[in-house]
Structures are given as C-alpha cells and as structure tokens.
Amino acid sequence: MARVKVSMPEEFLYSMEYSVRFSDLDYAKHLNSVAMVHILHEARLQFLASLGLTEANIFGLGMVVTDMAIDYRSESFAKDVLVIDVGVTGFNKYGCDICFQITNSALEKVVCNAKQAVVFFDFDRHKIAAVPLAFLSLVGESEL
C-alpha cells in the first residue's frame, strides 16, 4: 500500500501548543493515533475560535469533517510539547482542507502532517451548503 502524502499550505493562520499526556500513549509509550485525532479536533476548534467562530455556527452554517489523513514522520512521547500550526487550502464550492503541521518543539522535528477535508452544512435543512463568502474573507481566500 502506498503511503499517504499530505501537502501543507504555503501559510499557516494559527498556532497552538499541546503537551502530550500519559493518557495519550499506546502500549509502546508512543503518542497513539486515537489521541492524534482528538488533538486535531481540538486544534480545529481553537482555530475556529481564533476567528470568532464555532464548528456549529460559521455564519449560520456548521462544519462537518468528510475525511482525514495523517502522515506520521516521527515519534512523540509523554511530556513532549507539540506545536500545531493550522492552515486552510484546497477550497471548492462546499468546503476546503484544514491542514495541520505538528512539530515537537524541543527537537524541532515534524511529528506529522495532517489534513481534514470539511464541508459547510446547513443543519436545519440537513444539506451541504456553499462556503460562506465571509469565511473566505476571514482566511484570506479571495475566490473559489
């Protein structure tokens, strides 16, 4: 099976730190993949919050993850401080990719590159919706 390759955007819009907890580890004492999904979720929520938005209200619409890819590059262990840089790329009519580069701050080594494809969703109508123009503007995207 071919390895997943995740491209990063030219520019990151948000950065946060995360300290790896003992409960984030697997049997081999590495950061586990389930914890990474939770870390990515938290980073997405904090990124949206930095824009004054929530996952449930982005100019009247919600945001739903449609797929996810994680390209692991190095190990991470308890007490590591990870820097999570977040960017947005790959816009289409209904969504985009939210990209994450996760780096071990002490080693300055990339732990993984990840992306979540998201669509905008009208929860009242139970239908996907076009990307709000105001969201495009917030993230510095001029057009689809």
C-alpha positions in Angstrom: 0.0 0.0 0.0 1.3 3.5 -0.9 2.0 5.9 1.9 -0.3 8.9 2.4 1.3 12.2 1.5 -0.3 15.3 3.0 0.6 18.7 1.4 0.9 21.7 3.6 -0.4 25.2 2.7 2.1 28.0 1.9 1.0 29.9 5.0 -0.3 28.9 8.4 -3.0 31.0 10.0 -3.0 29.8 13.6 -0.6 28.1 16.0 -1.2 26.4 19.4 0.8 24.2 21.8 -0.2 20.8 23.2 1.6 18.9 26.0 1.4 15.1 25.4 -0.3 13.4 28.3 0.3 9.9 29.6 -3.2 9.0 28.6 -2.3 9.9 25.0 0.1 7.0 24.8 -0.2 3.5 23.4 1.3 0.2 24.8 4.7 1.1 23.3 4.6 4.5 25.1 4.2 6.5 21.8 1.5 9.1 21.1 -1.3 7.0 19.8 -3.4 7.6 16.7 -6.7 8.0 18.6 -5.2 10.8 20.7 -3.9 12.4 17.5 -7.5 12.5 16.1 -8.5 14.3 19.4 -5.6 16.7 19.1 -6.5 17.6 15.5 -10.1 18.1 16.6 -9.1 20.5 19.4 -6.8 22.4 17.0 -9.6 22.8 14.5 -11.9 24.1 17.3 -9.3 26.5 18.6 -8.5 27.7 15.1 -12.2 28.5 14.5 -12.4 30.2 17.9 -9.4 32.4 17.0 -11.6 33.6 14.1 -14.6 34.2 16.4 -16.4 31.1 15.1 -17.6 27.7 16.4 -18.0 24.5 14.5 -21.7 24.8 14.9 -22.0 28.4 13.7 -19.9 29.6 10.9 -22.0 32.5 9.5 -25.1 30.4 10.1 -23.7 27.1 8.9 -21.9 24.2 10.6 -18.7 22.4 9.6 -18.5 18.6 9.1 -15.3 16.6 8.6 -15.7 14.4 5.5 -12.3 12.7 5.5 -8.9 12.8 7.3 -5.3 11.8 6.5 -2.3 11.7 8.8 1.2 11.3 7.6 3.3 10.4 10.6 7.0 11.4 10.4 8.5 10.8 13.9 7.7 9.6 17.4 6.2 11.6 20.2 6.2 10.7 23.9 4.6 11.9 27.2 5.5 15.4 28.2 6.6 16.4 24.7 5.3 19.9 23.8 3.8 19.9 20.3 3.4 23.0 18.2 0.4 22.6 16.0 0.3 25.0 13.0 -3.1 25.2 11.2 -3.8 26.4 7.7 -6.5 26.2 5.1 -6.2 25.2 1.4 -8.0 23.3 -1.4 -11.2 25.3 -1.5 -14.1 24.1 -3.6 -17.8 25.1 -3.7 -18.7 23.4 -0.5 -15.6 23.1 1.6 -11.8 23.0 2.0 -9.0 21.2 3.6 -7.8 22.2 7.1 -4.2 21.3 7.3 -2.0 20.7 10.4 1.7 20.5 10.8 2.6 19.1 14.2 6.2 19.7 15.4 8.0 18.5 18.5 9.1 21.9 19.9 12.2 20.7 21.7 13.5 18.7 18.7 12.1 21.0 16.0 11.1 17.8 14.3 7.8 17.2 12.4 5.8 14.6 14.2 3.1 14.5 11.4 1.4 16.4 8.7 -2.4 16.0 8.7 -5.5 17.3 6.9 -9.2 17.2 7.4 -11.5 17.8 4.5 -14.5 19.7 5.7 -17.8 20.8 4.1 -20.2 23.5 5.3 -23.5 22.1 6.4 -27.0 23.6 7.0 -28.1 21.5 10.0 -31.7 22.8 9.7 -32.1 21.6 6.1 -29.7 18.6 6.5 -27.8 19.6 3.4 -24.3 20.7 2.5 -24.0 24.4 1.7 -21.7 26.7 -0.2 -18.7 28.1 1.6 -19.7 31.4 3.2 -18.0 34.3 1.5 -17.3 35.8 4.9 -15.3 32.7 5.8 -13.3 33.0 2.6 -12.5 36.6 3.6 -11.5 35.7 7.1 -8.9 33.2 5.9 -7.6 35.4 3.2 -9.0 33.5 0.3 -10.3 35.8 -2.5 -12.3 33.3 -4.5 -13.0 29.6 -5.0 
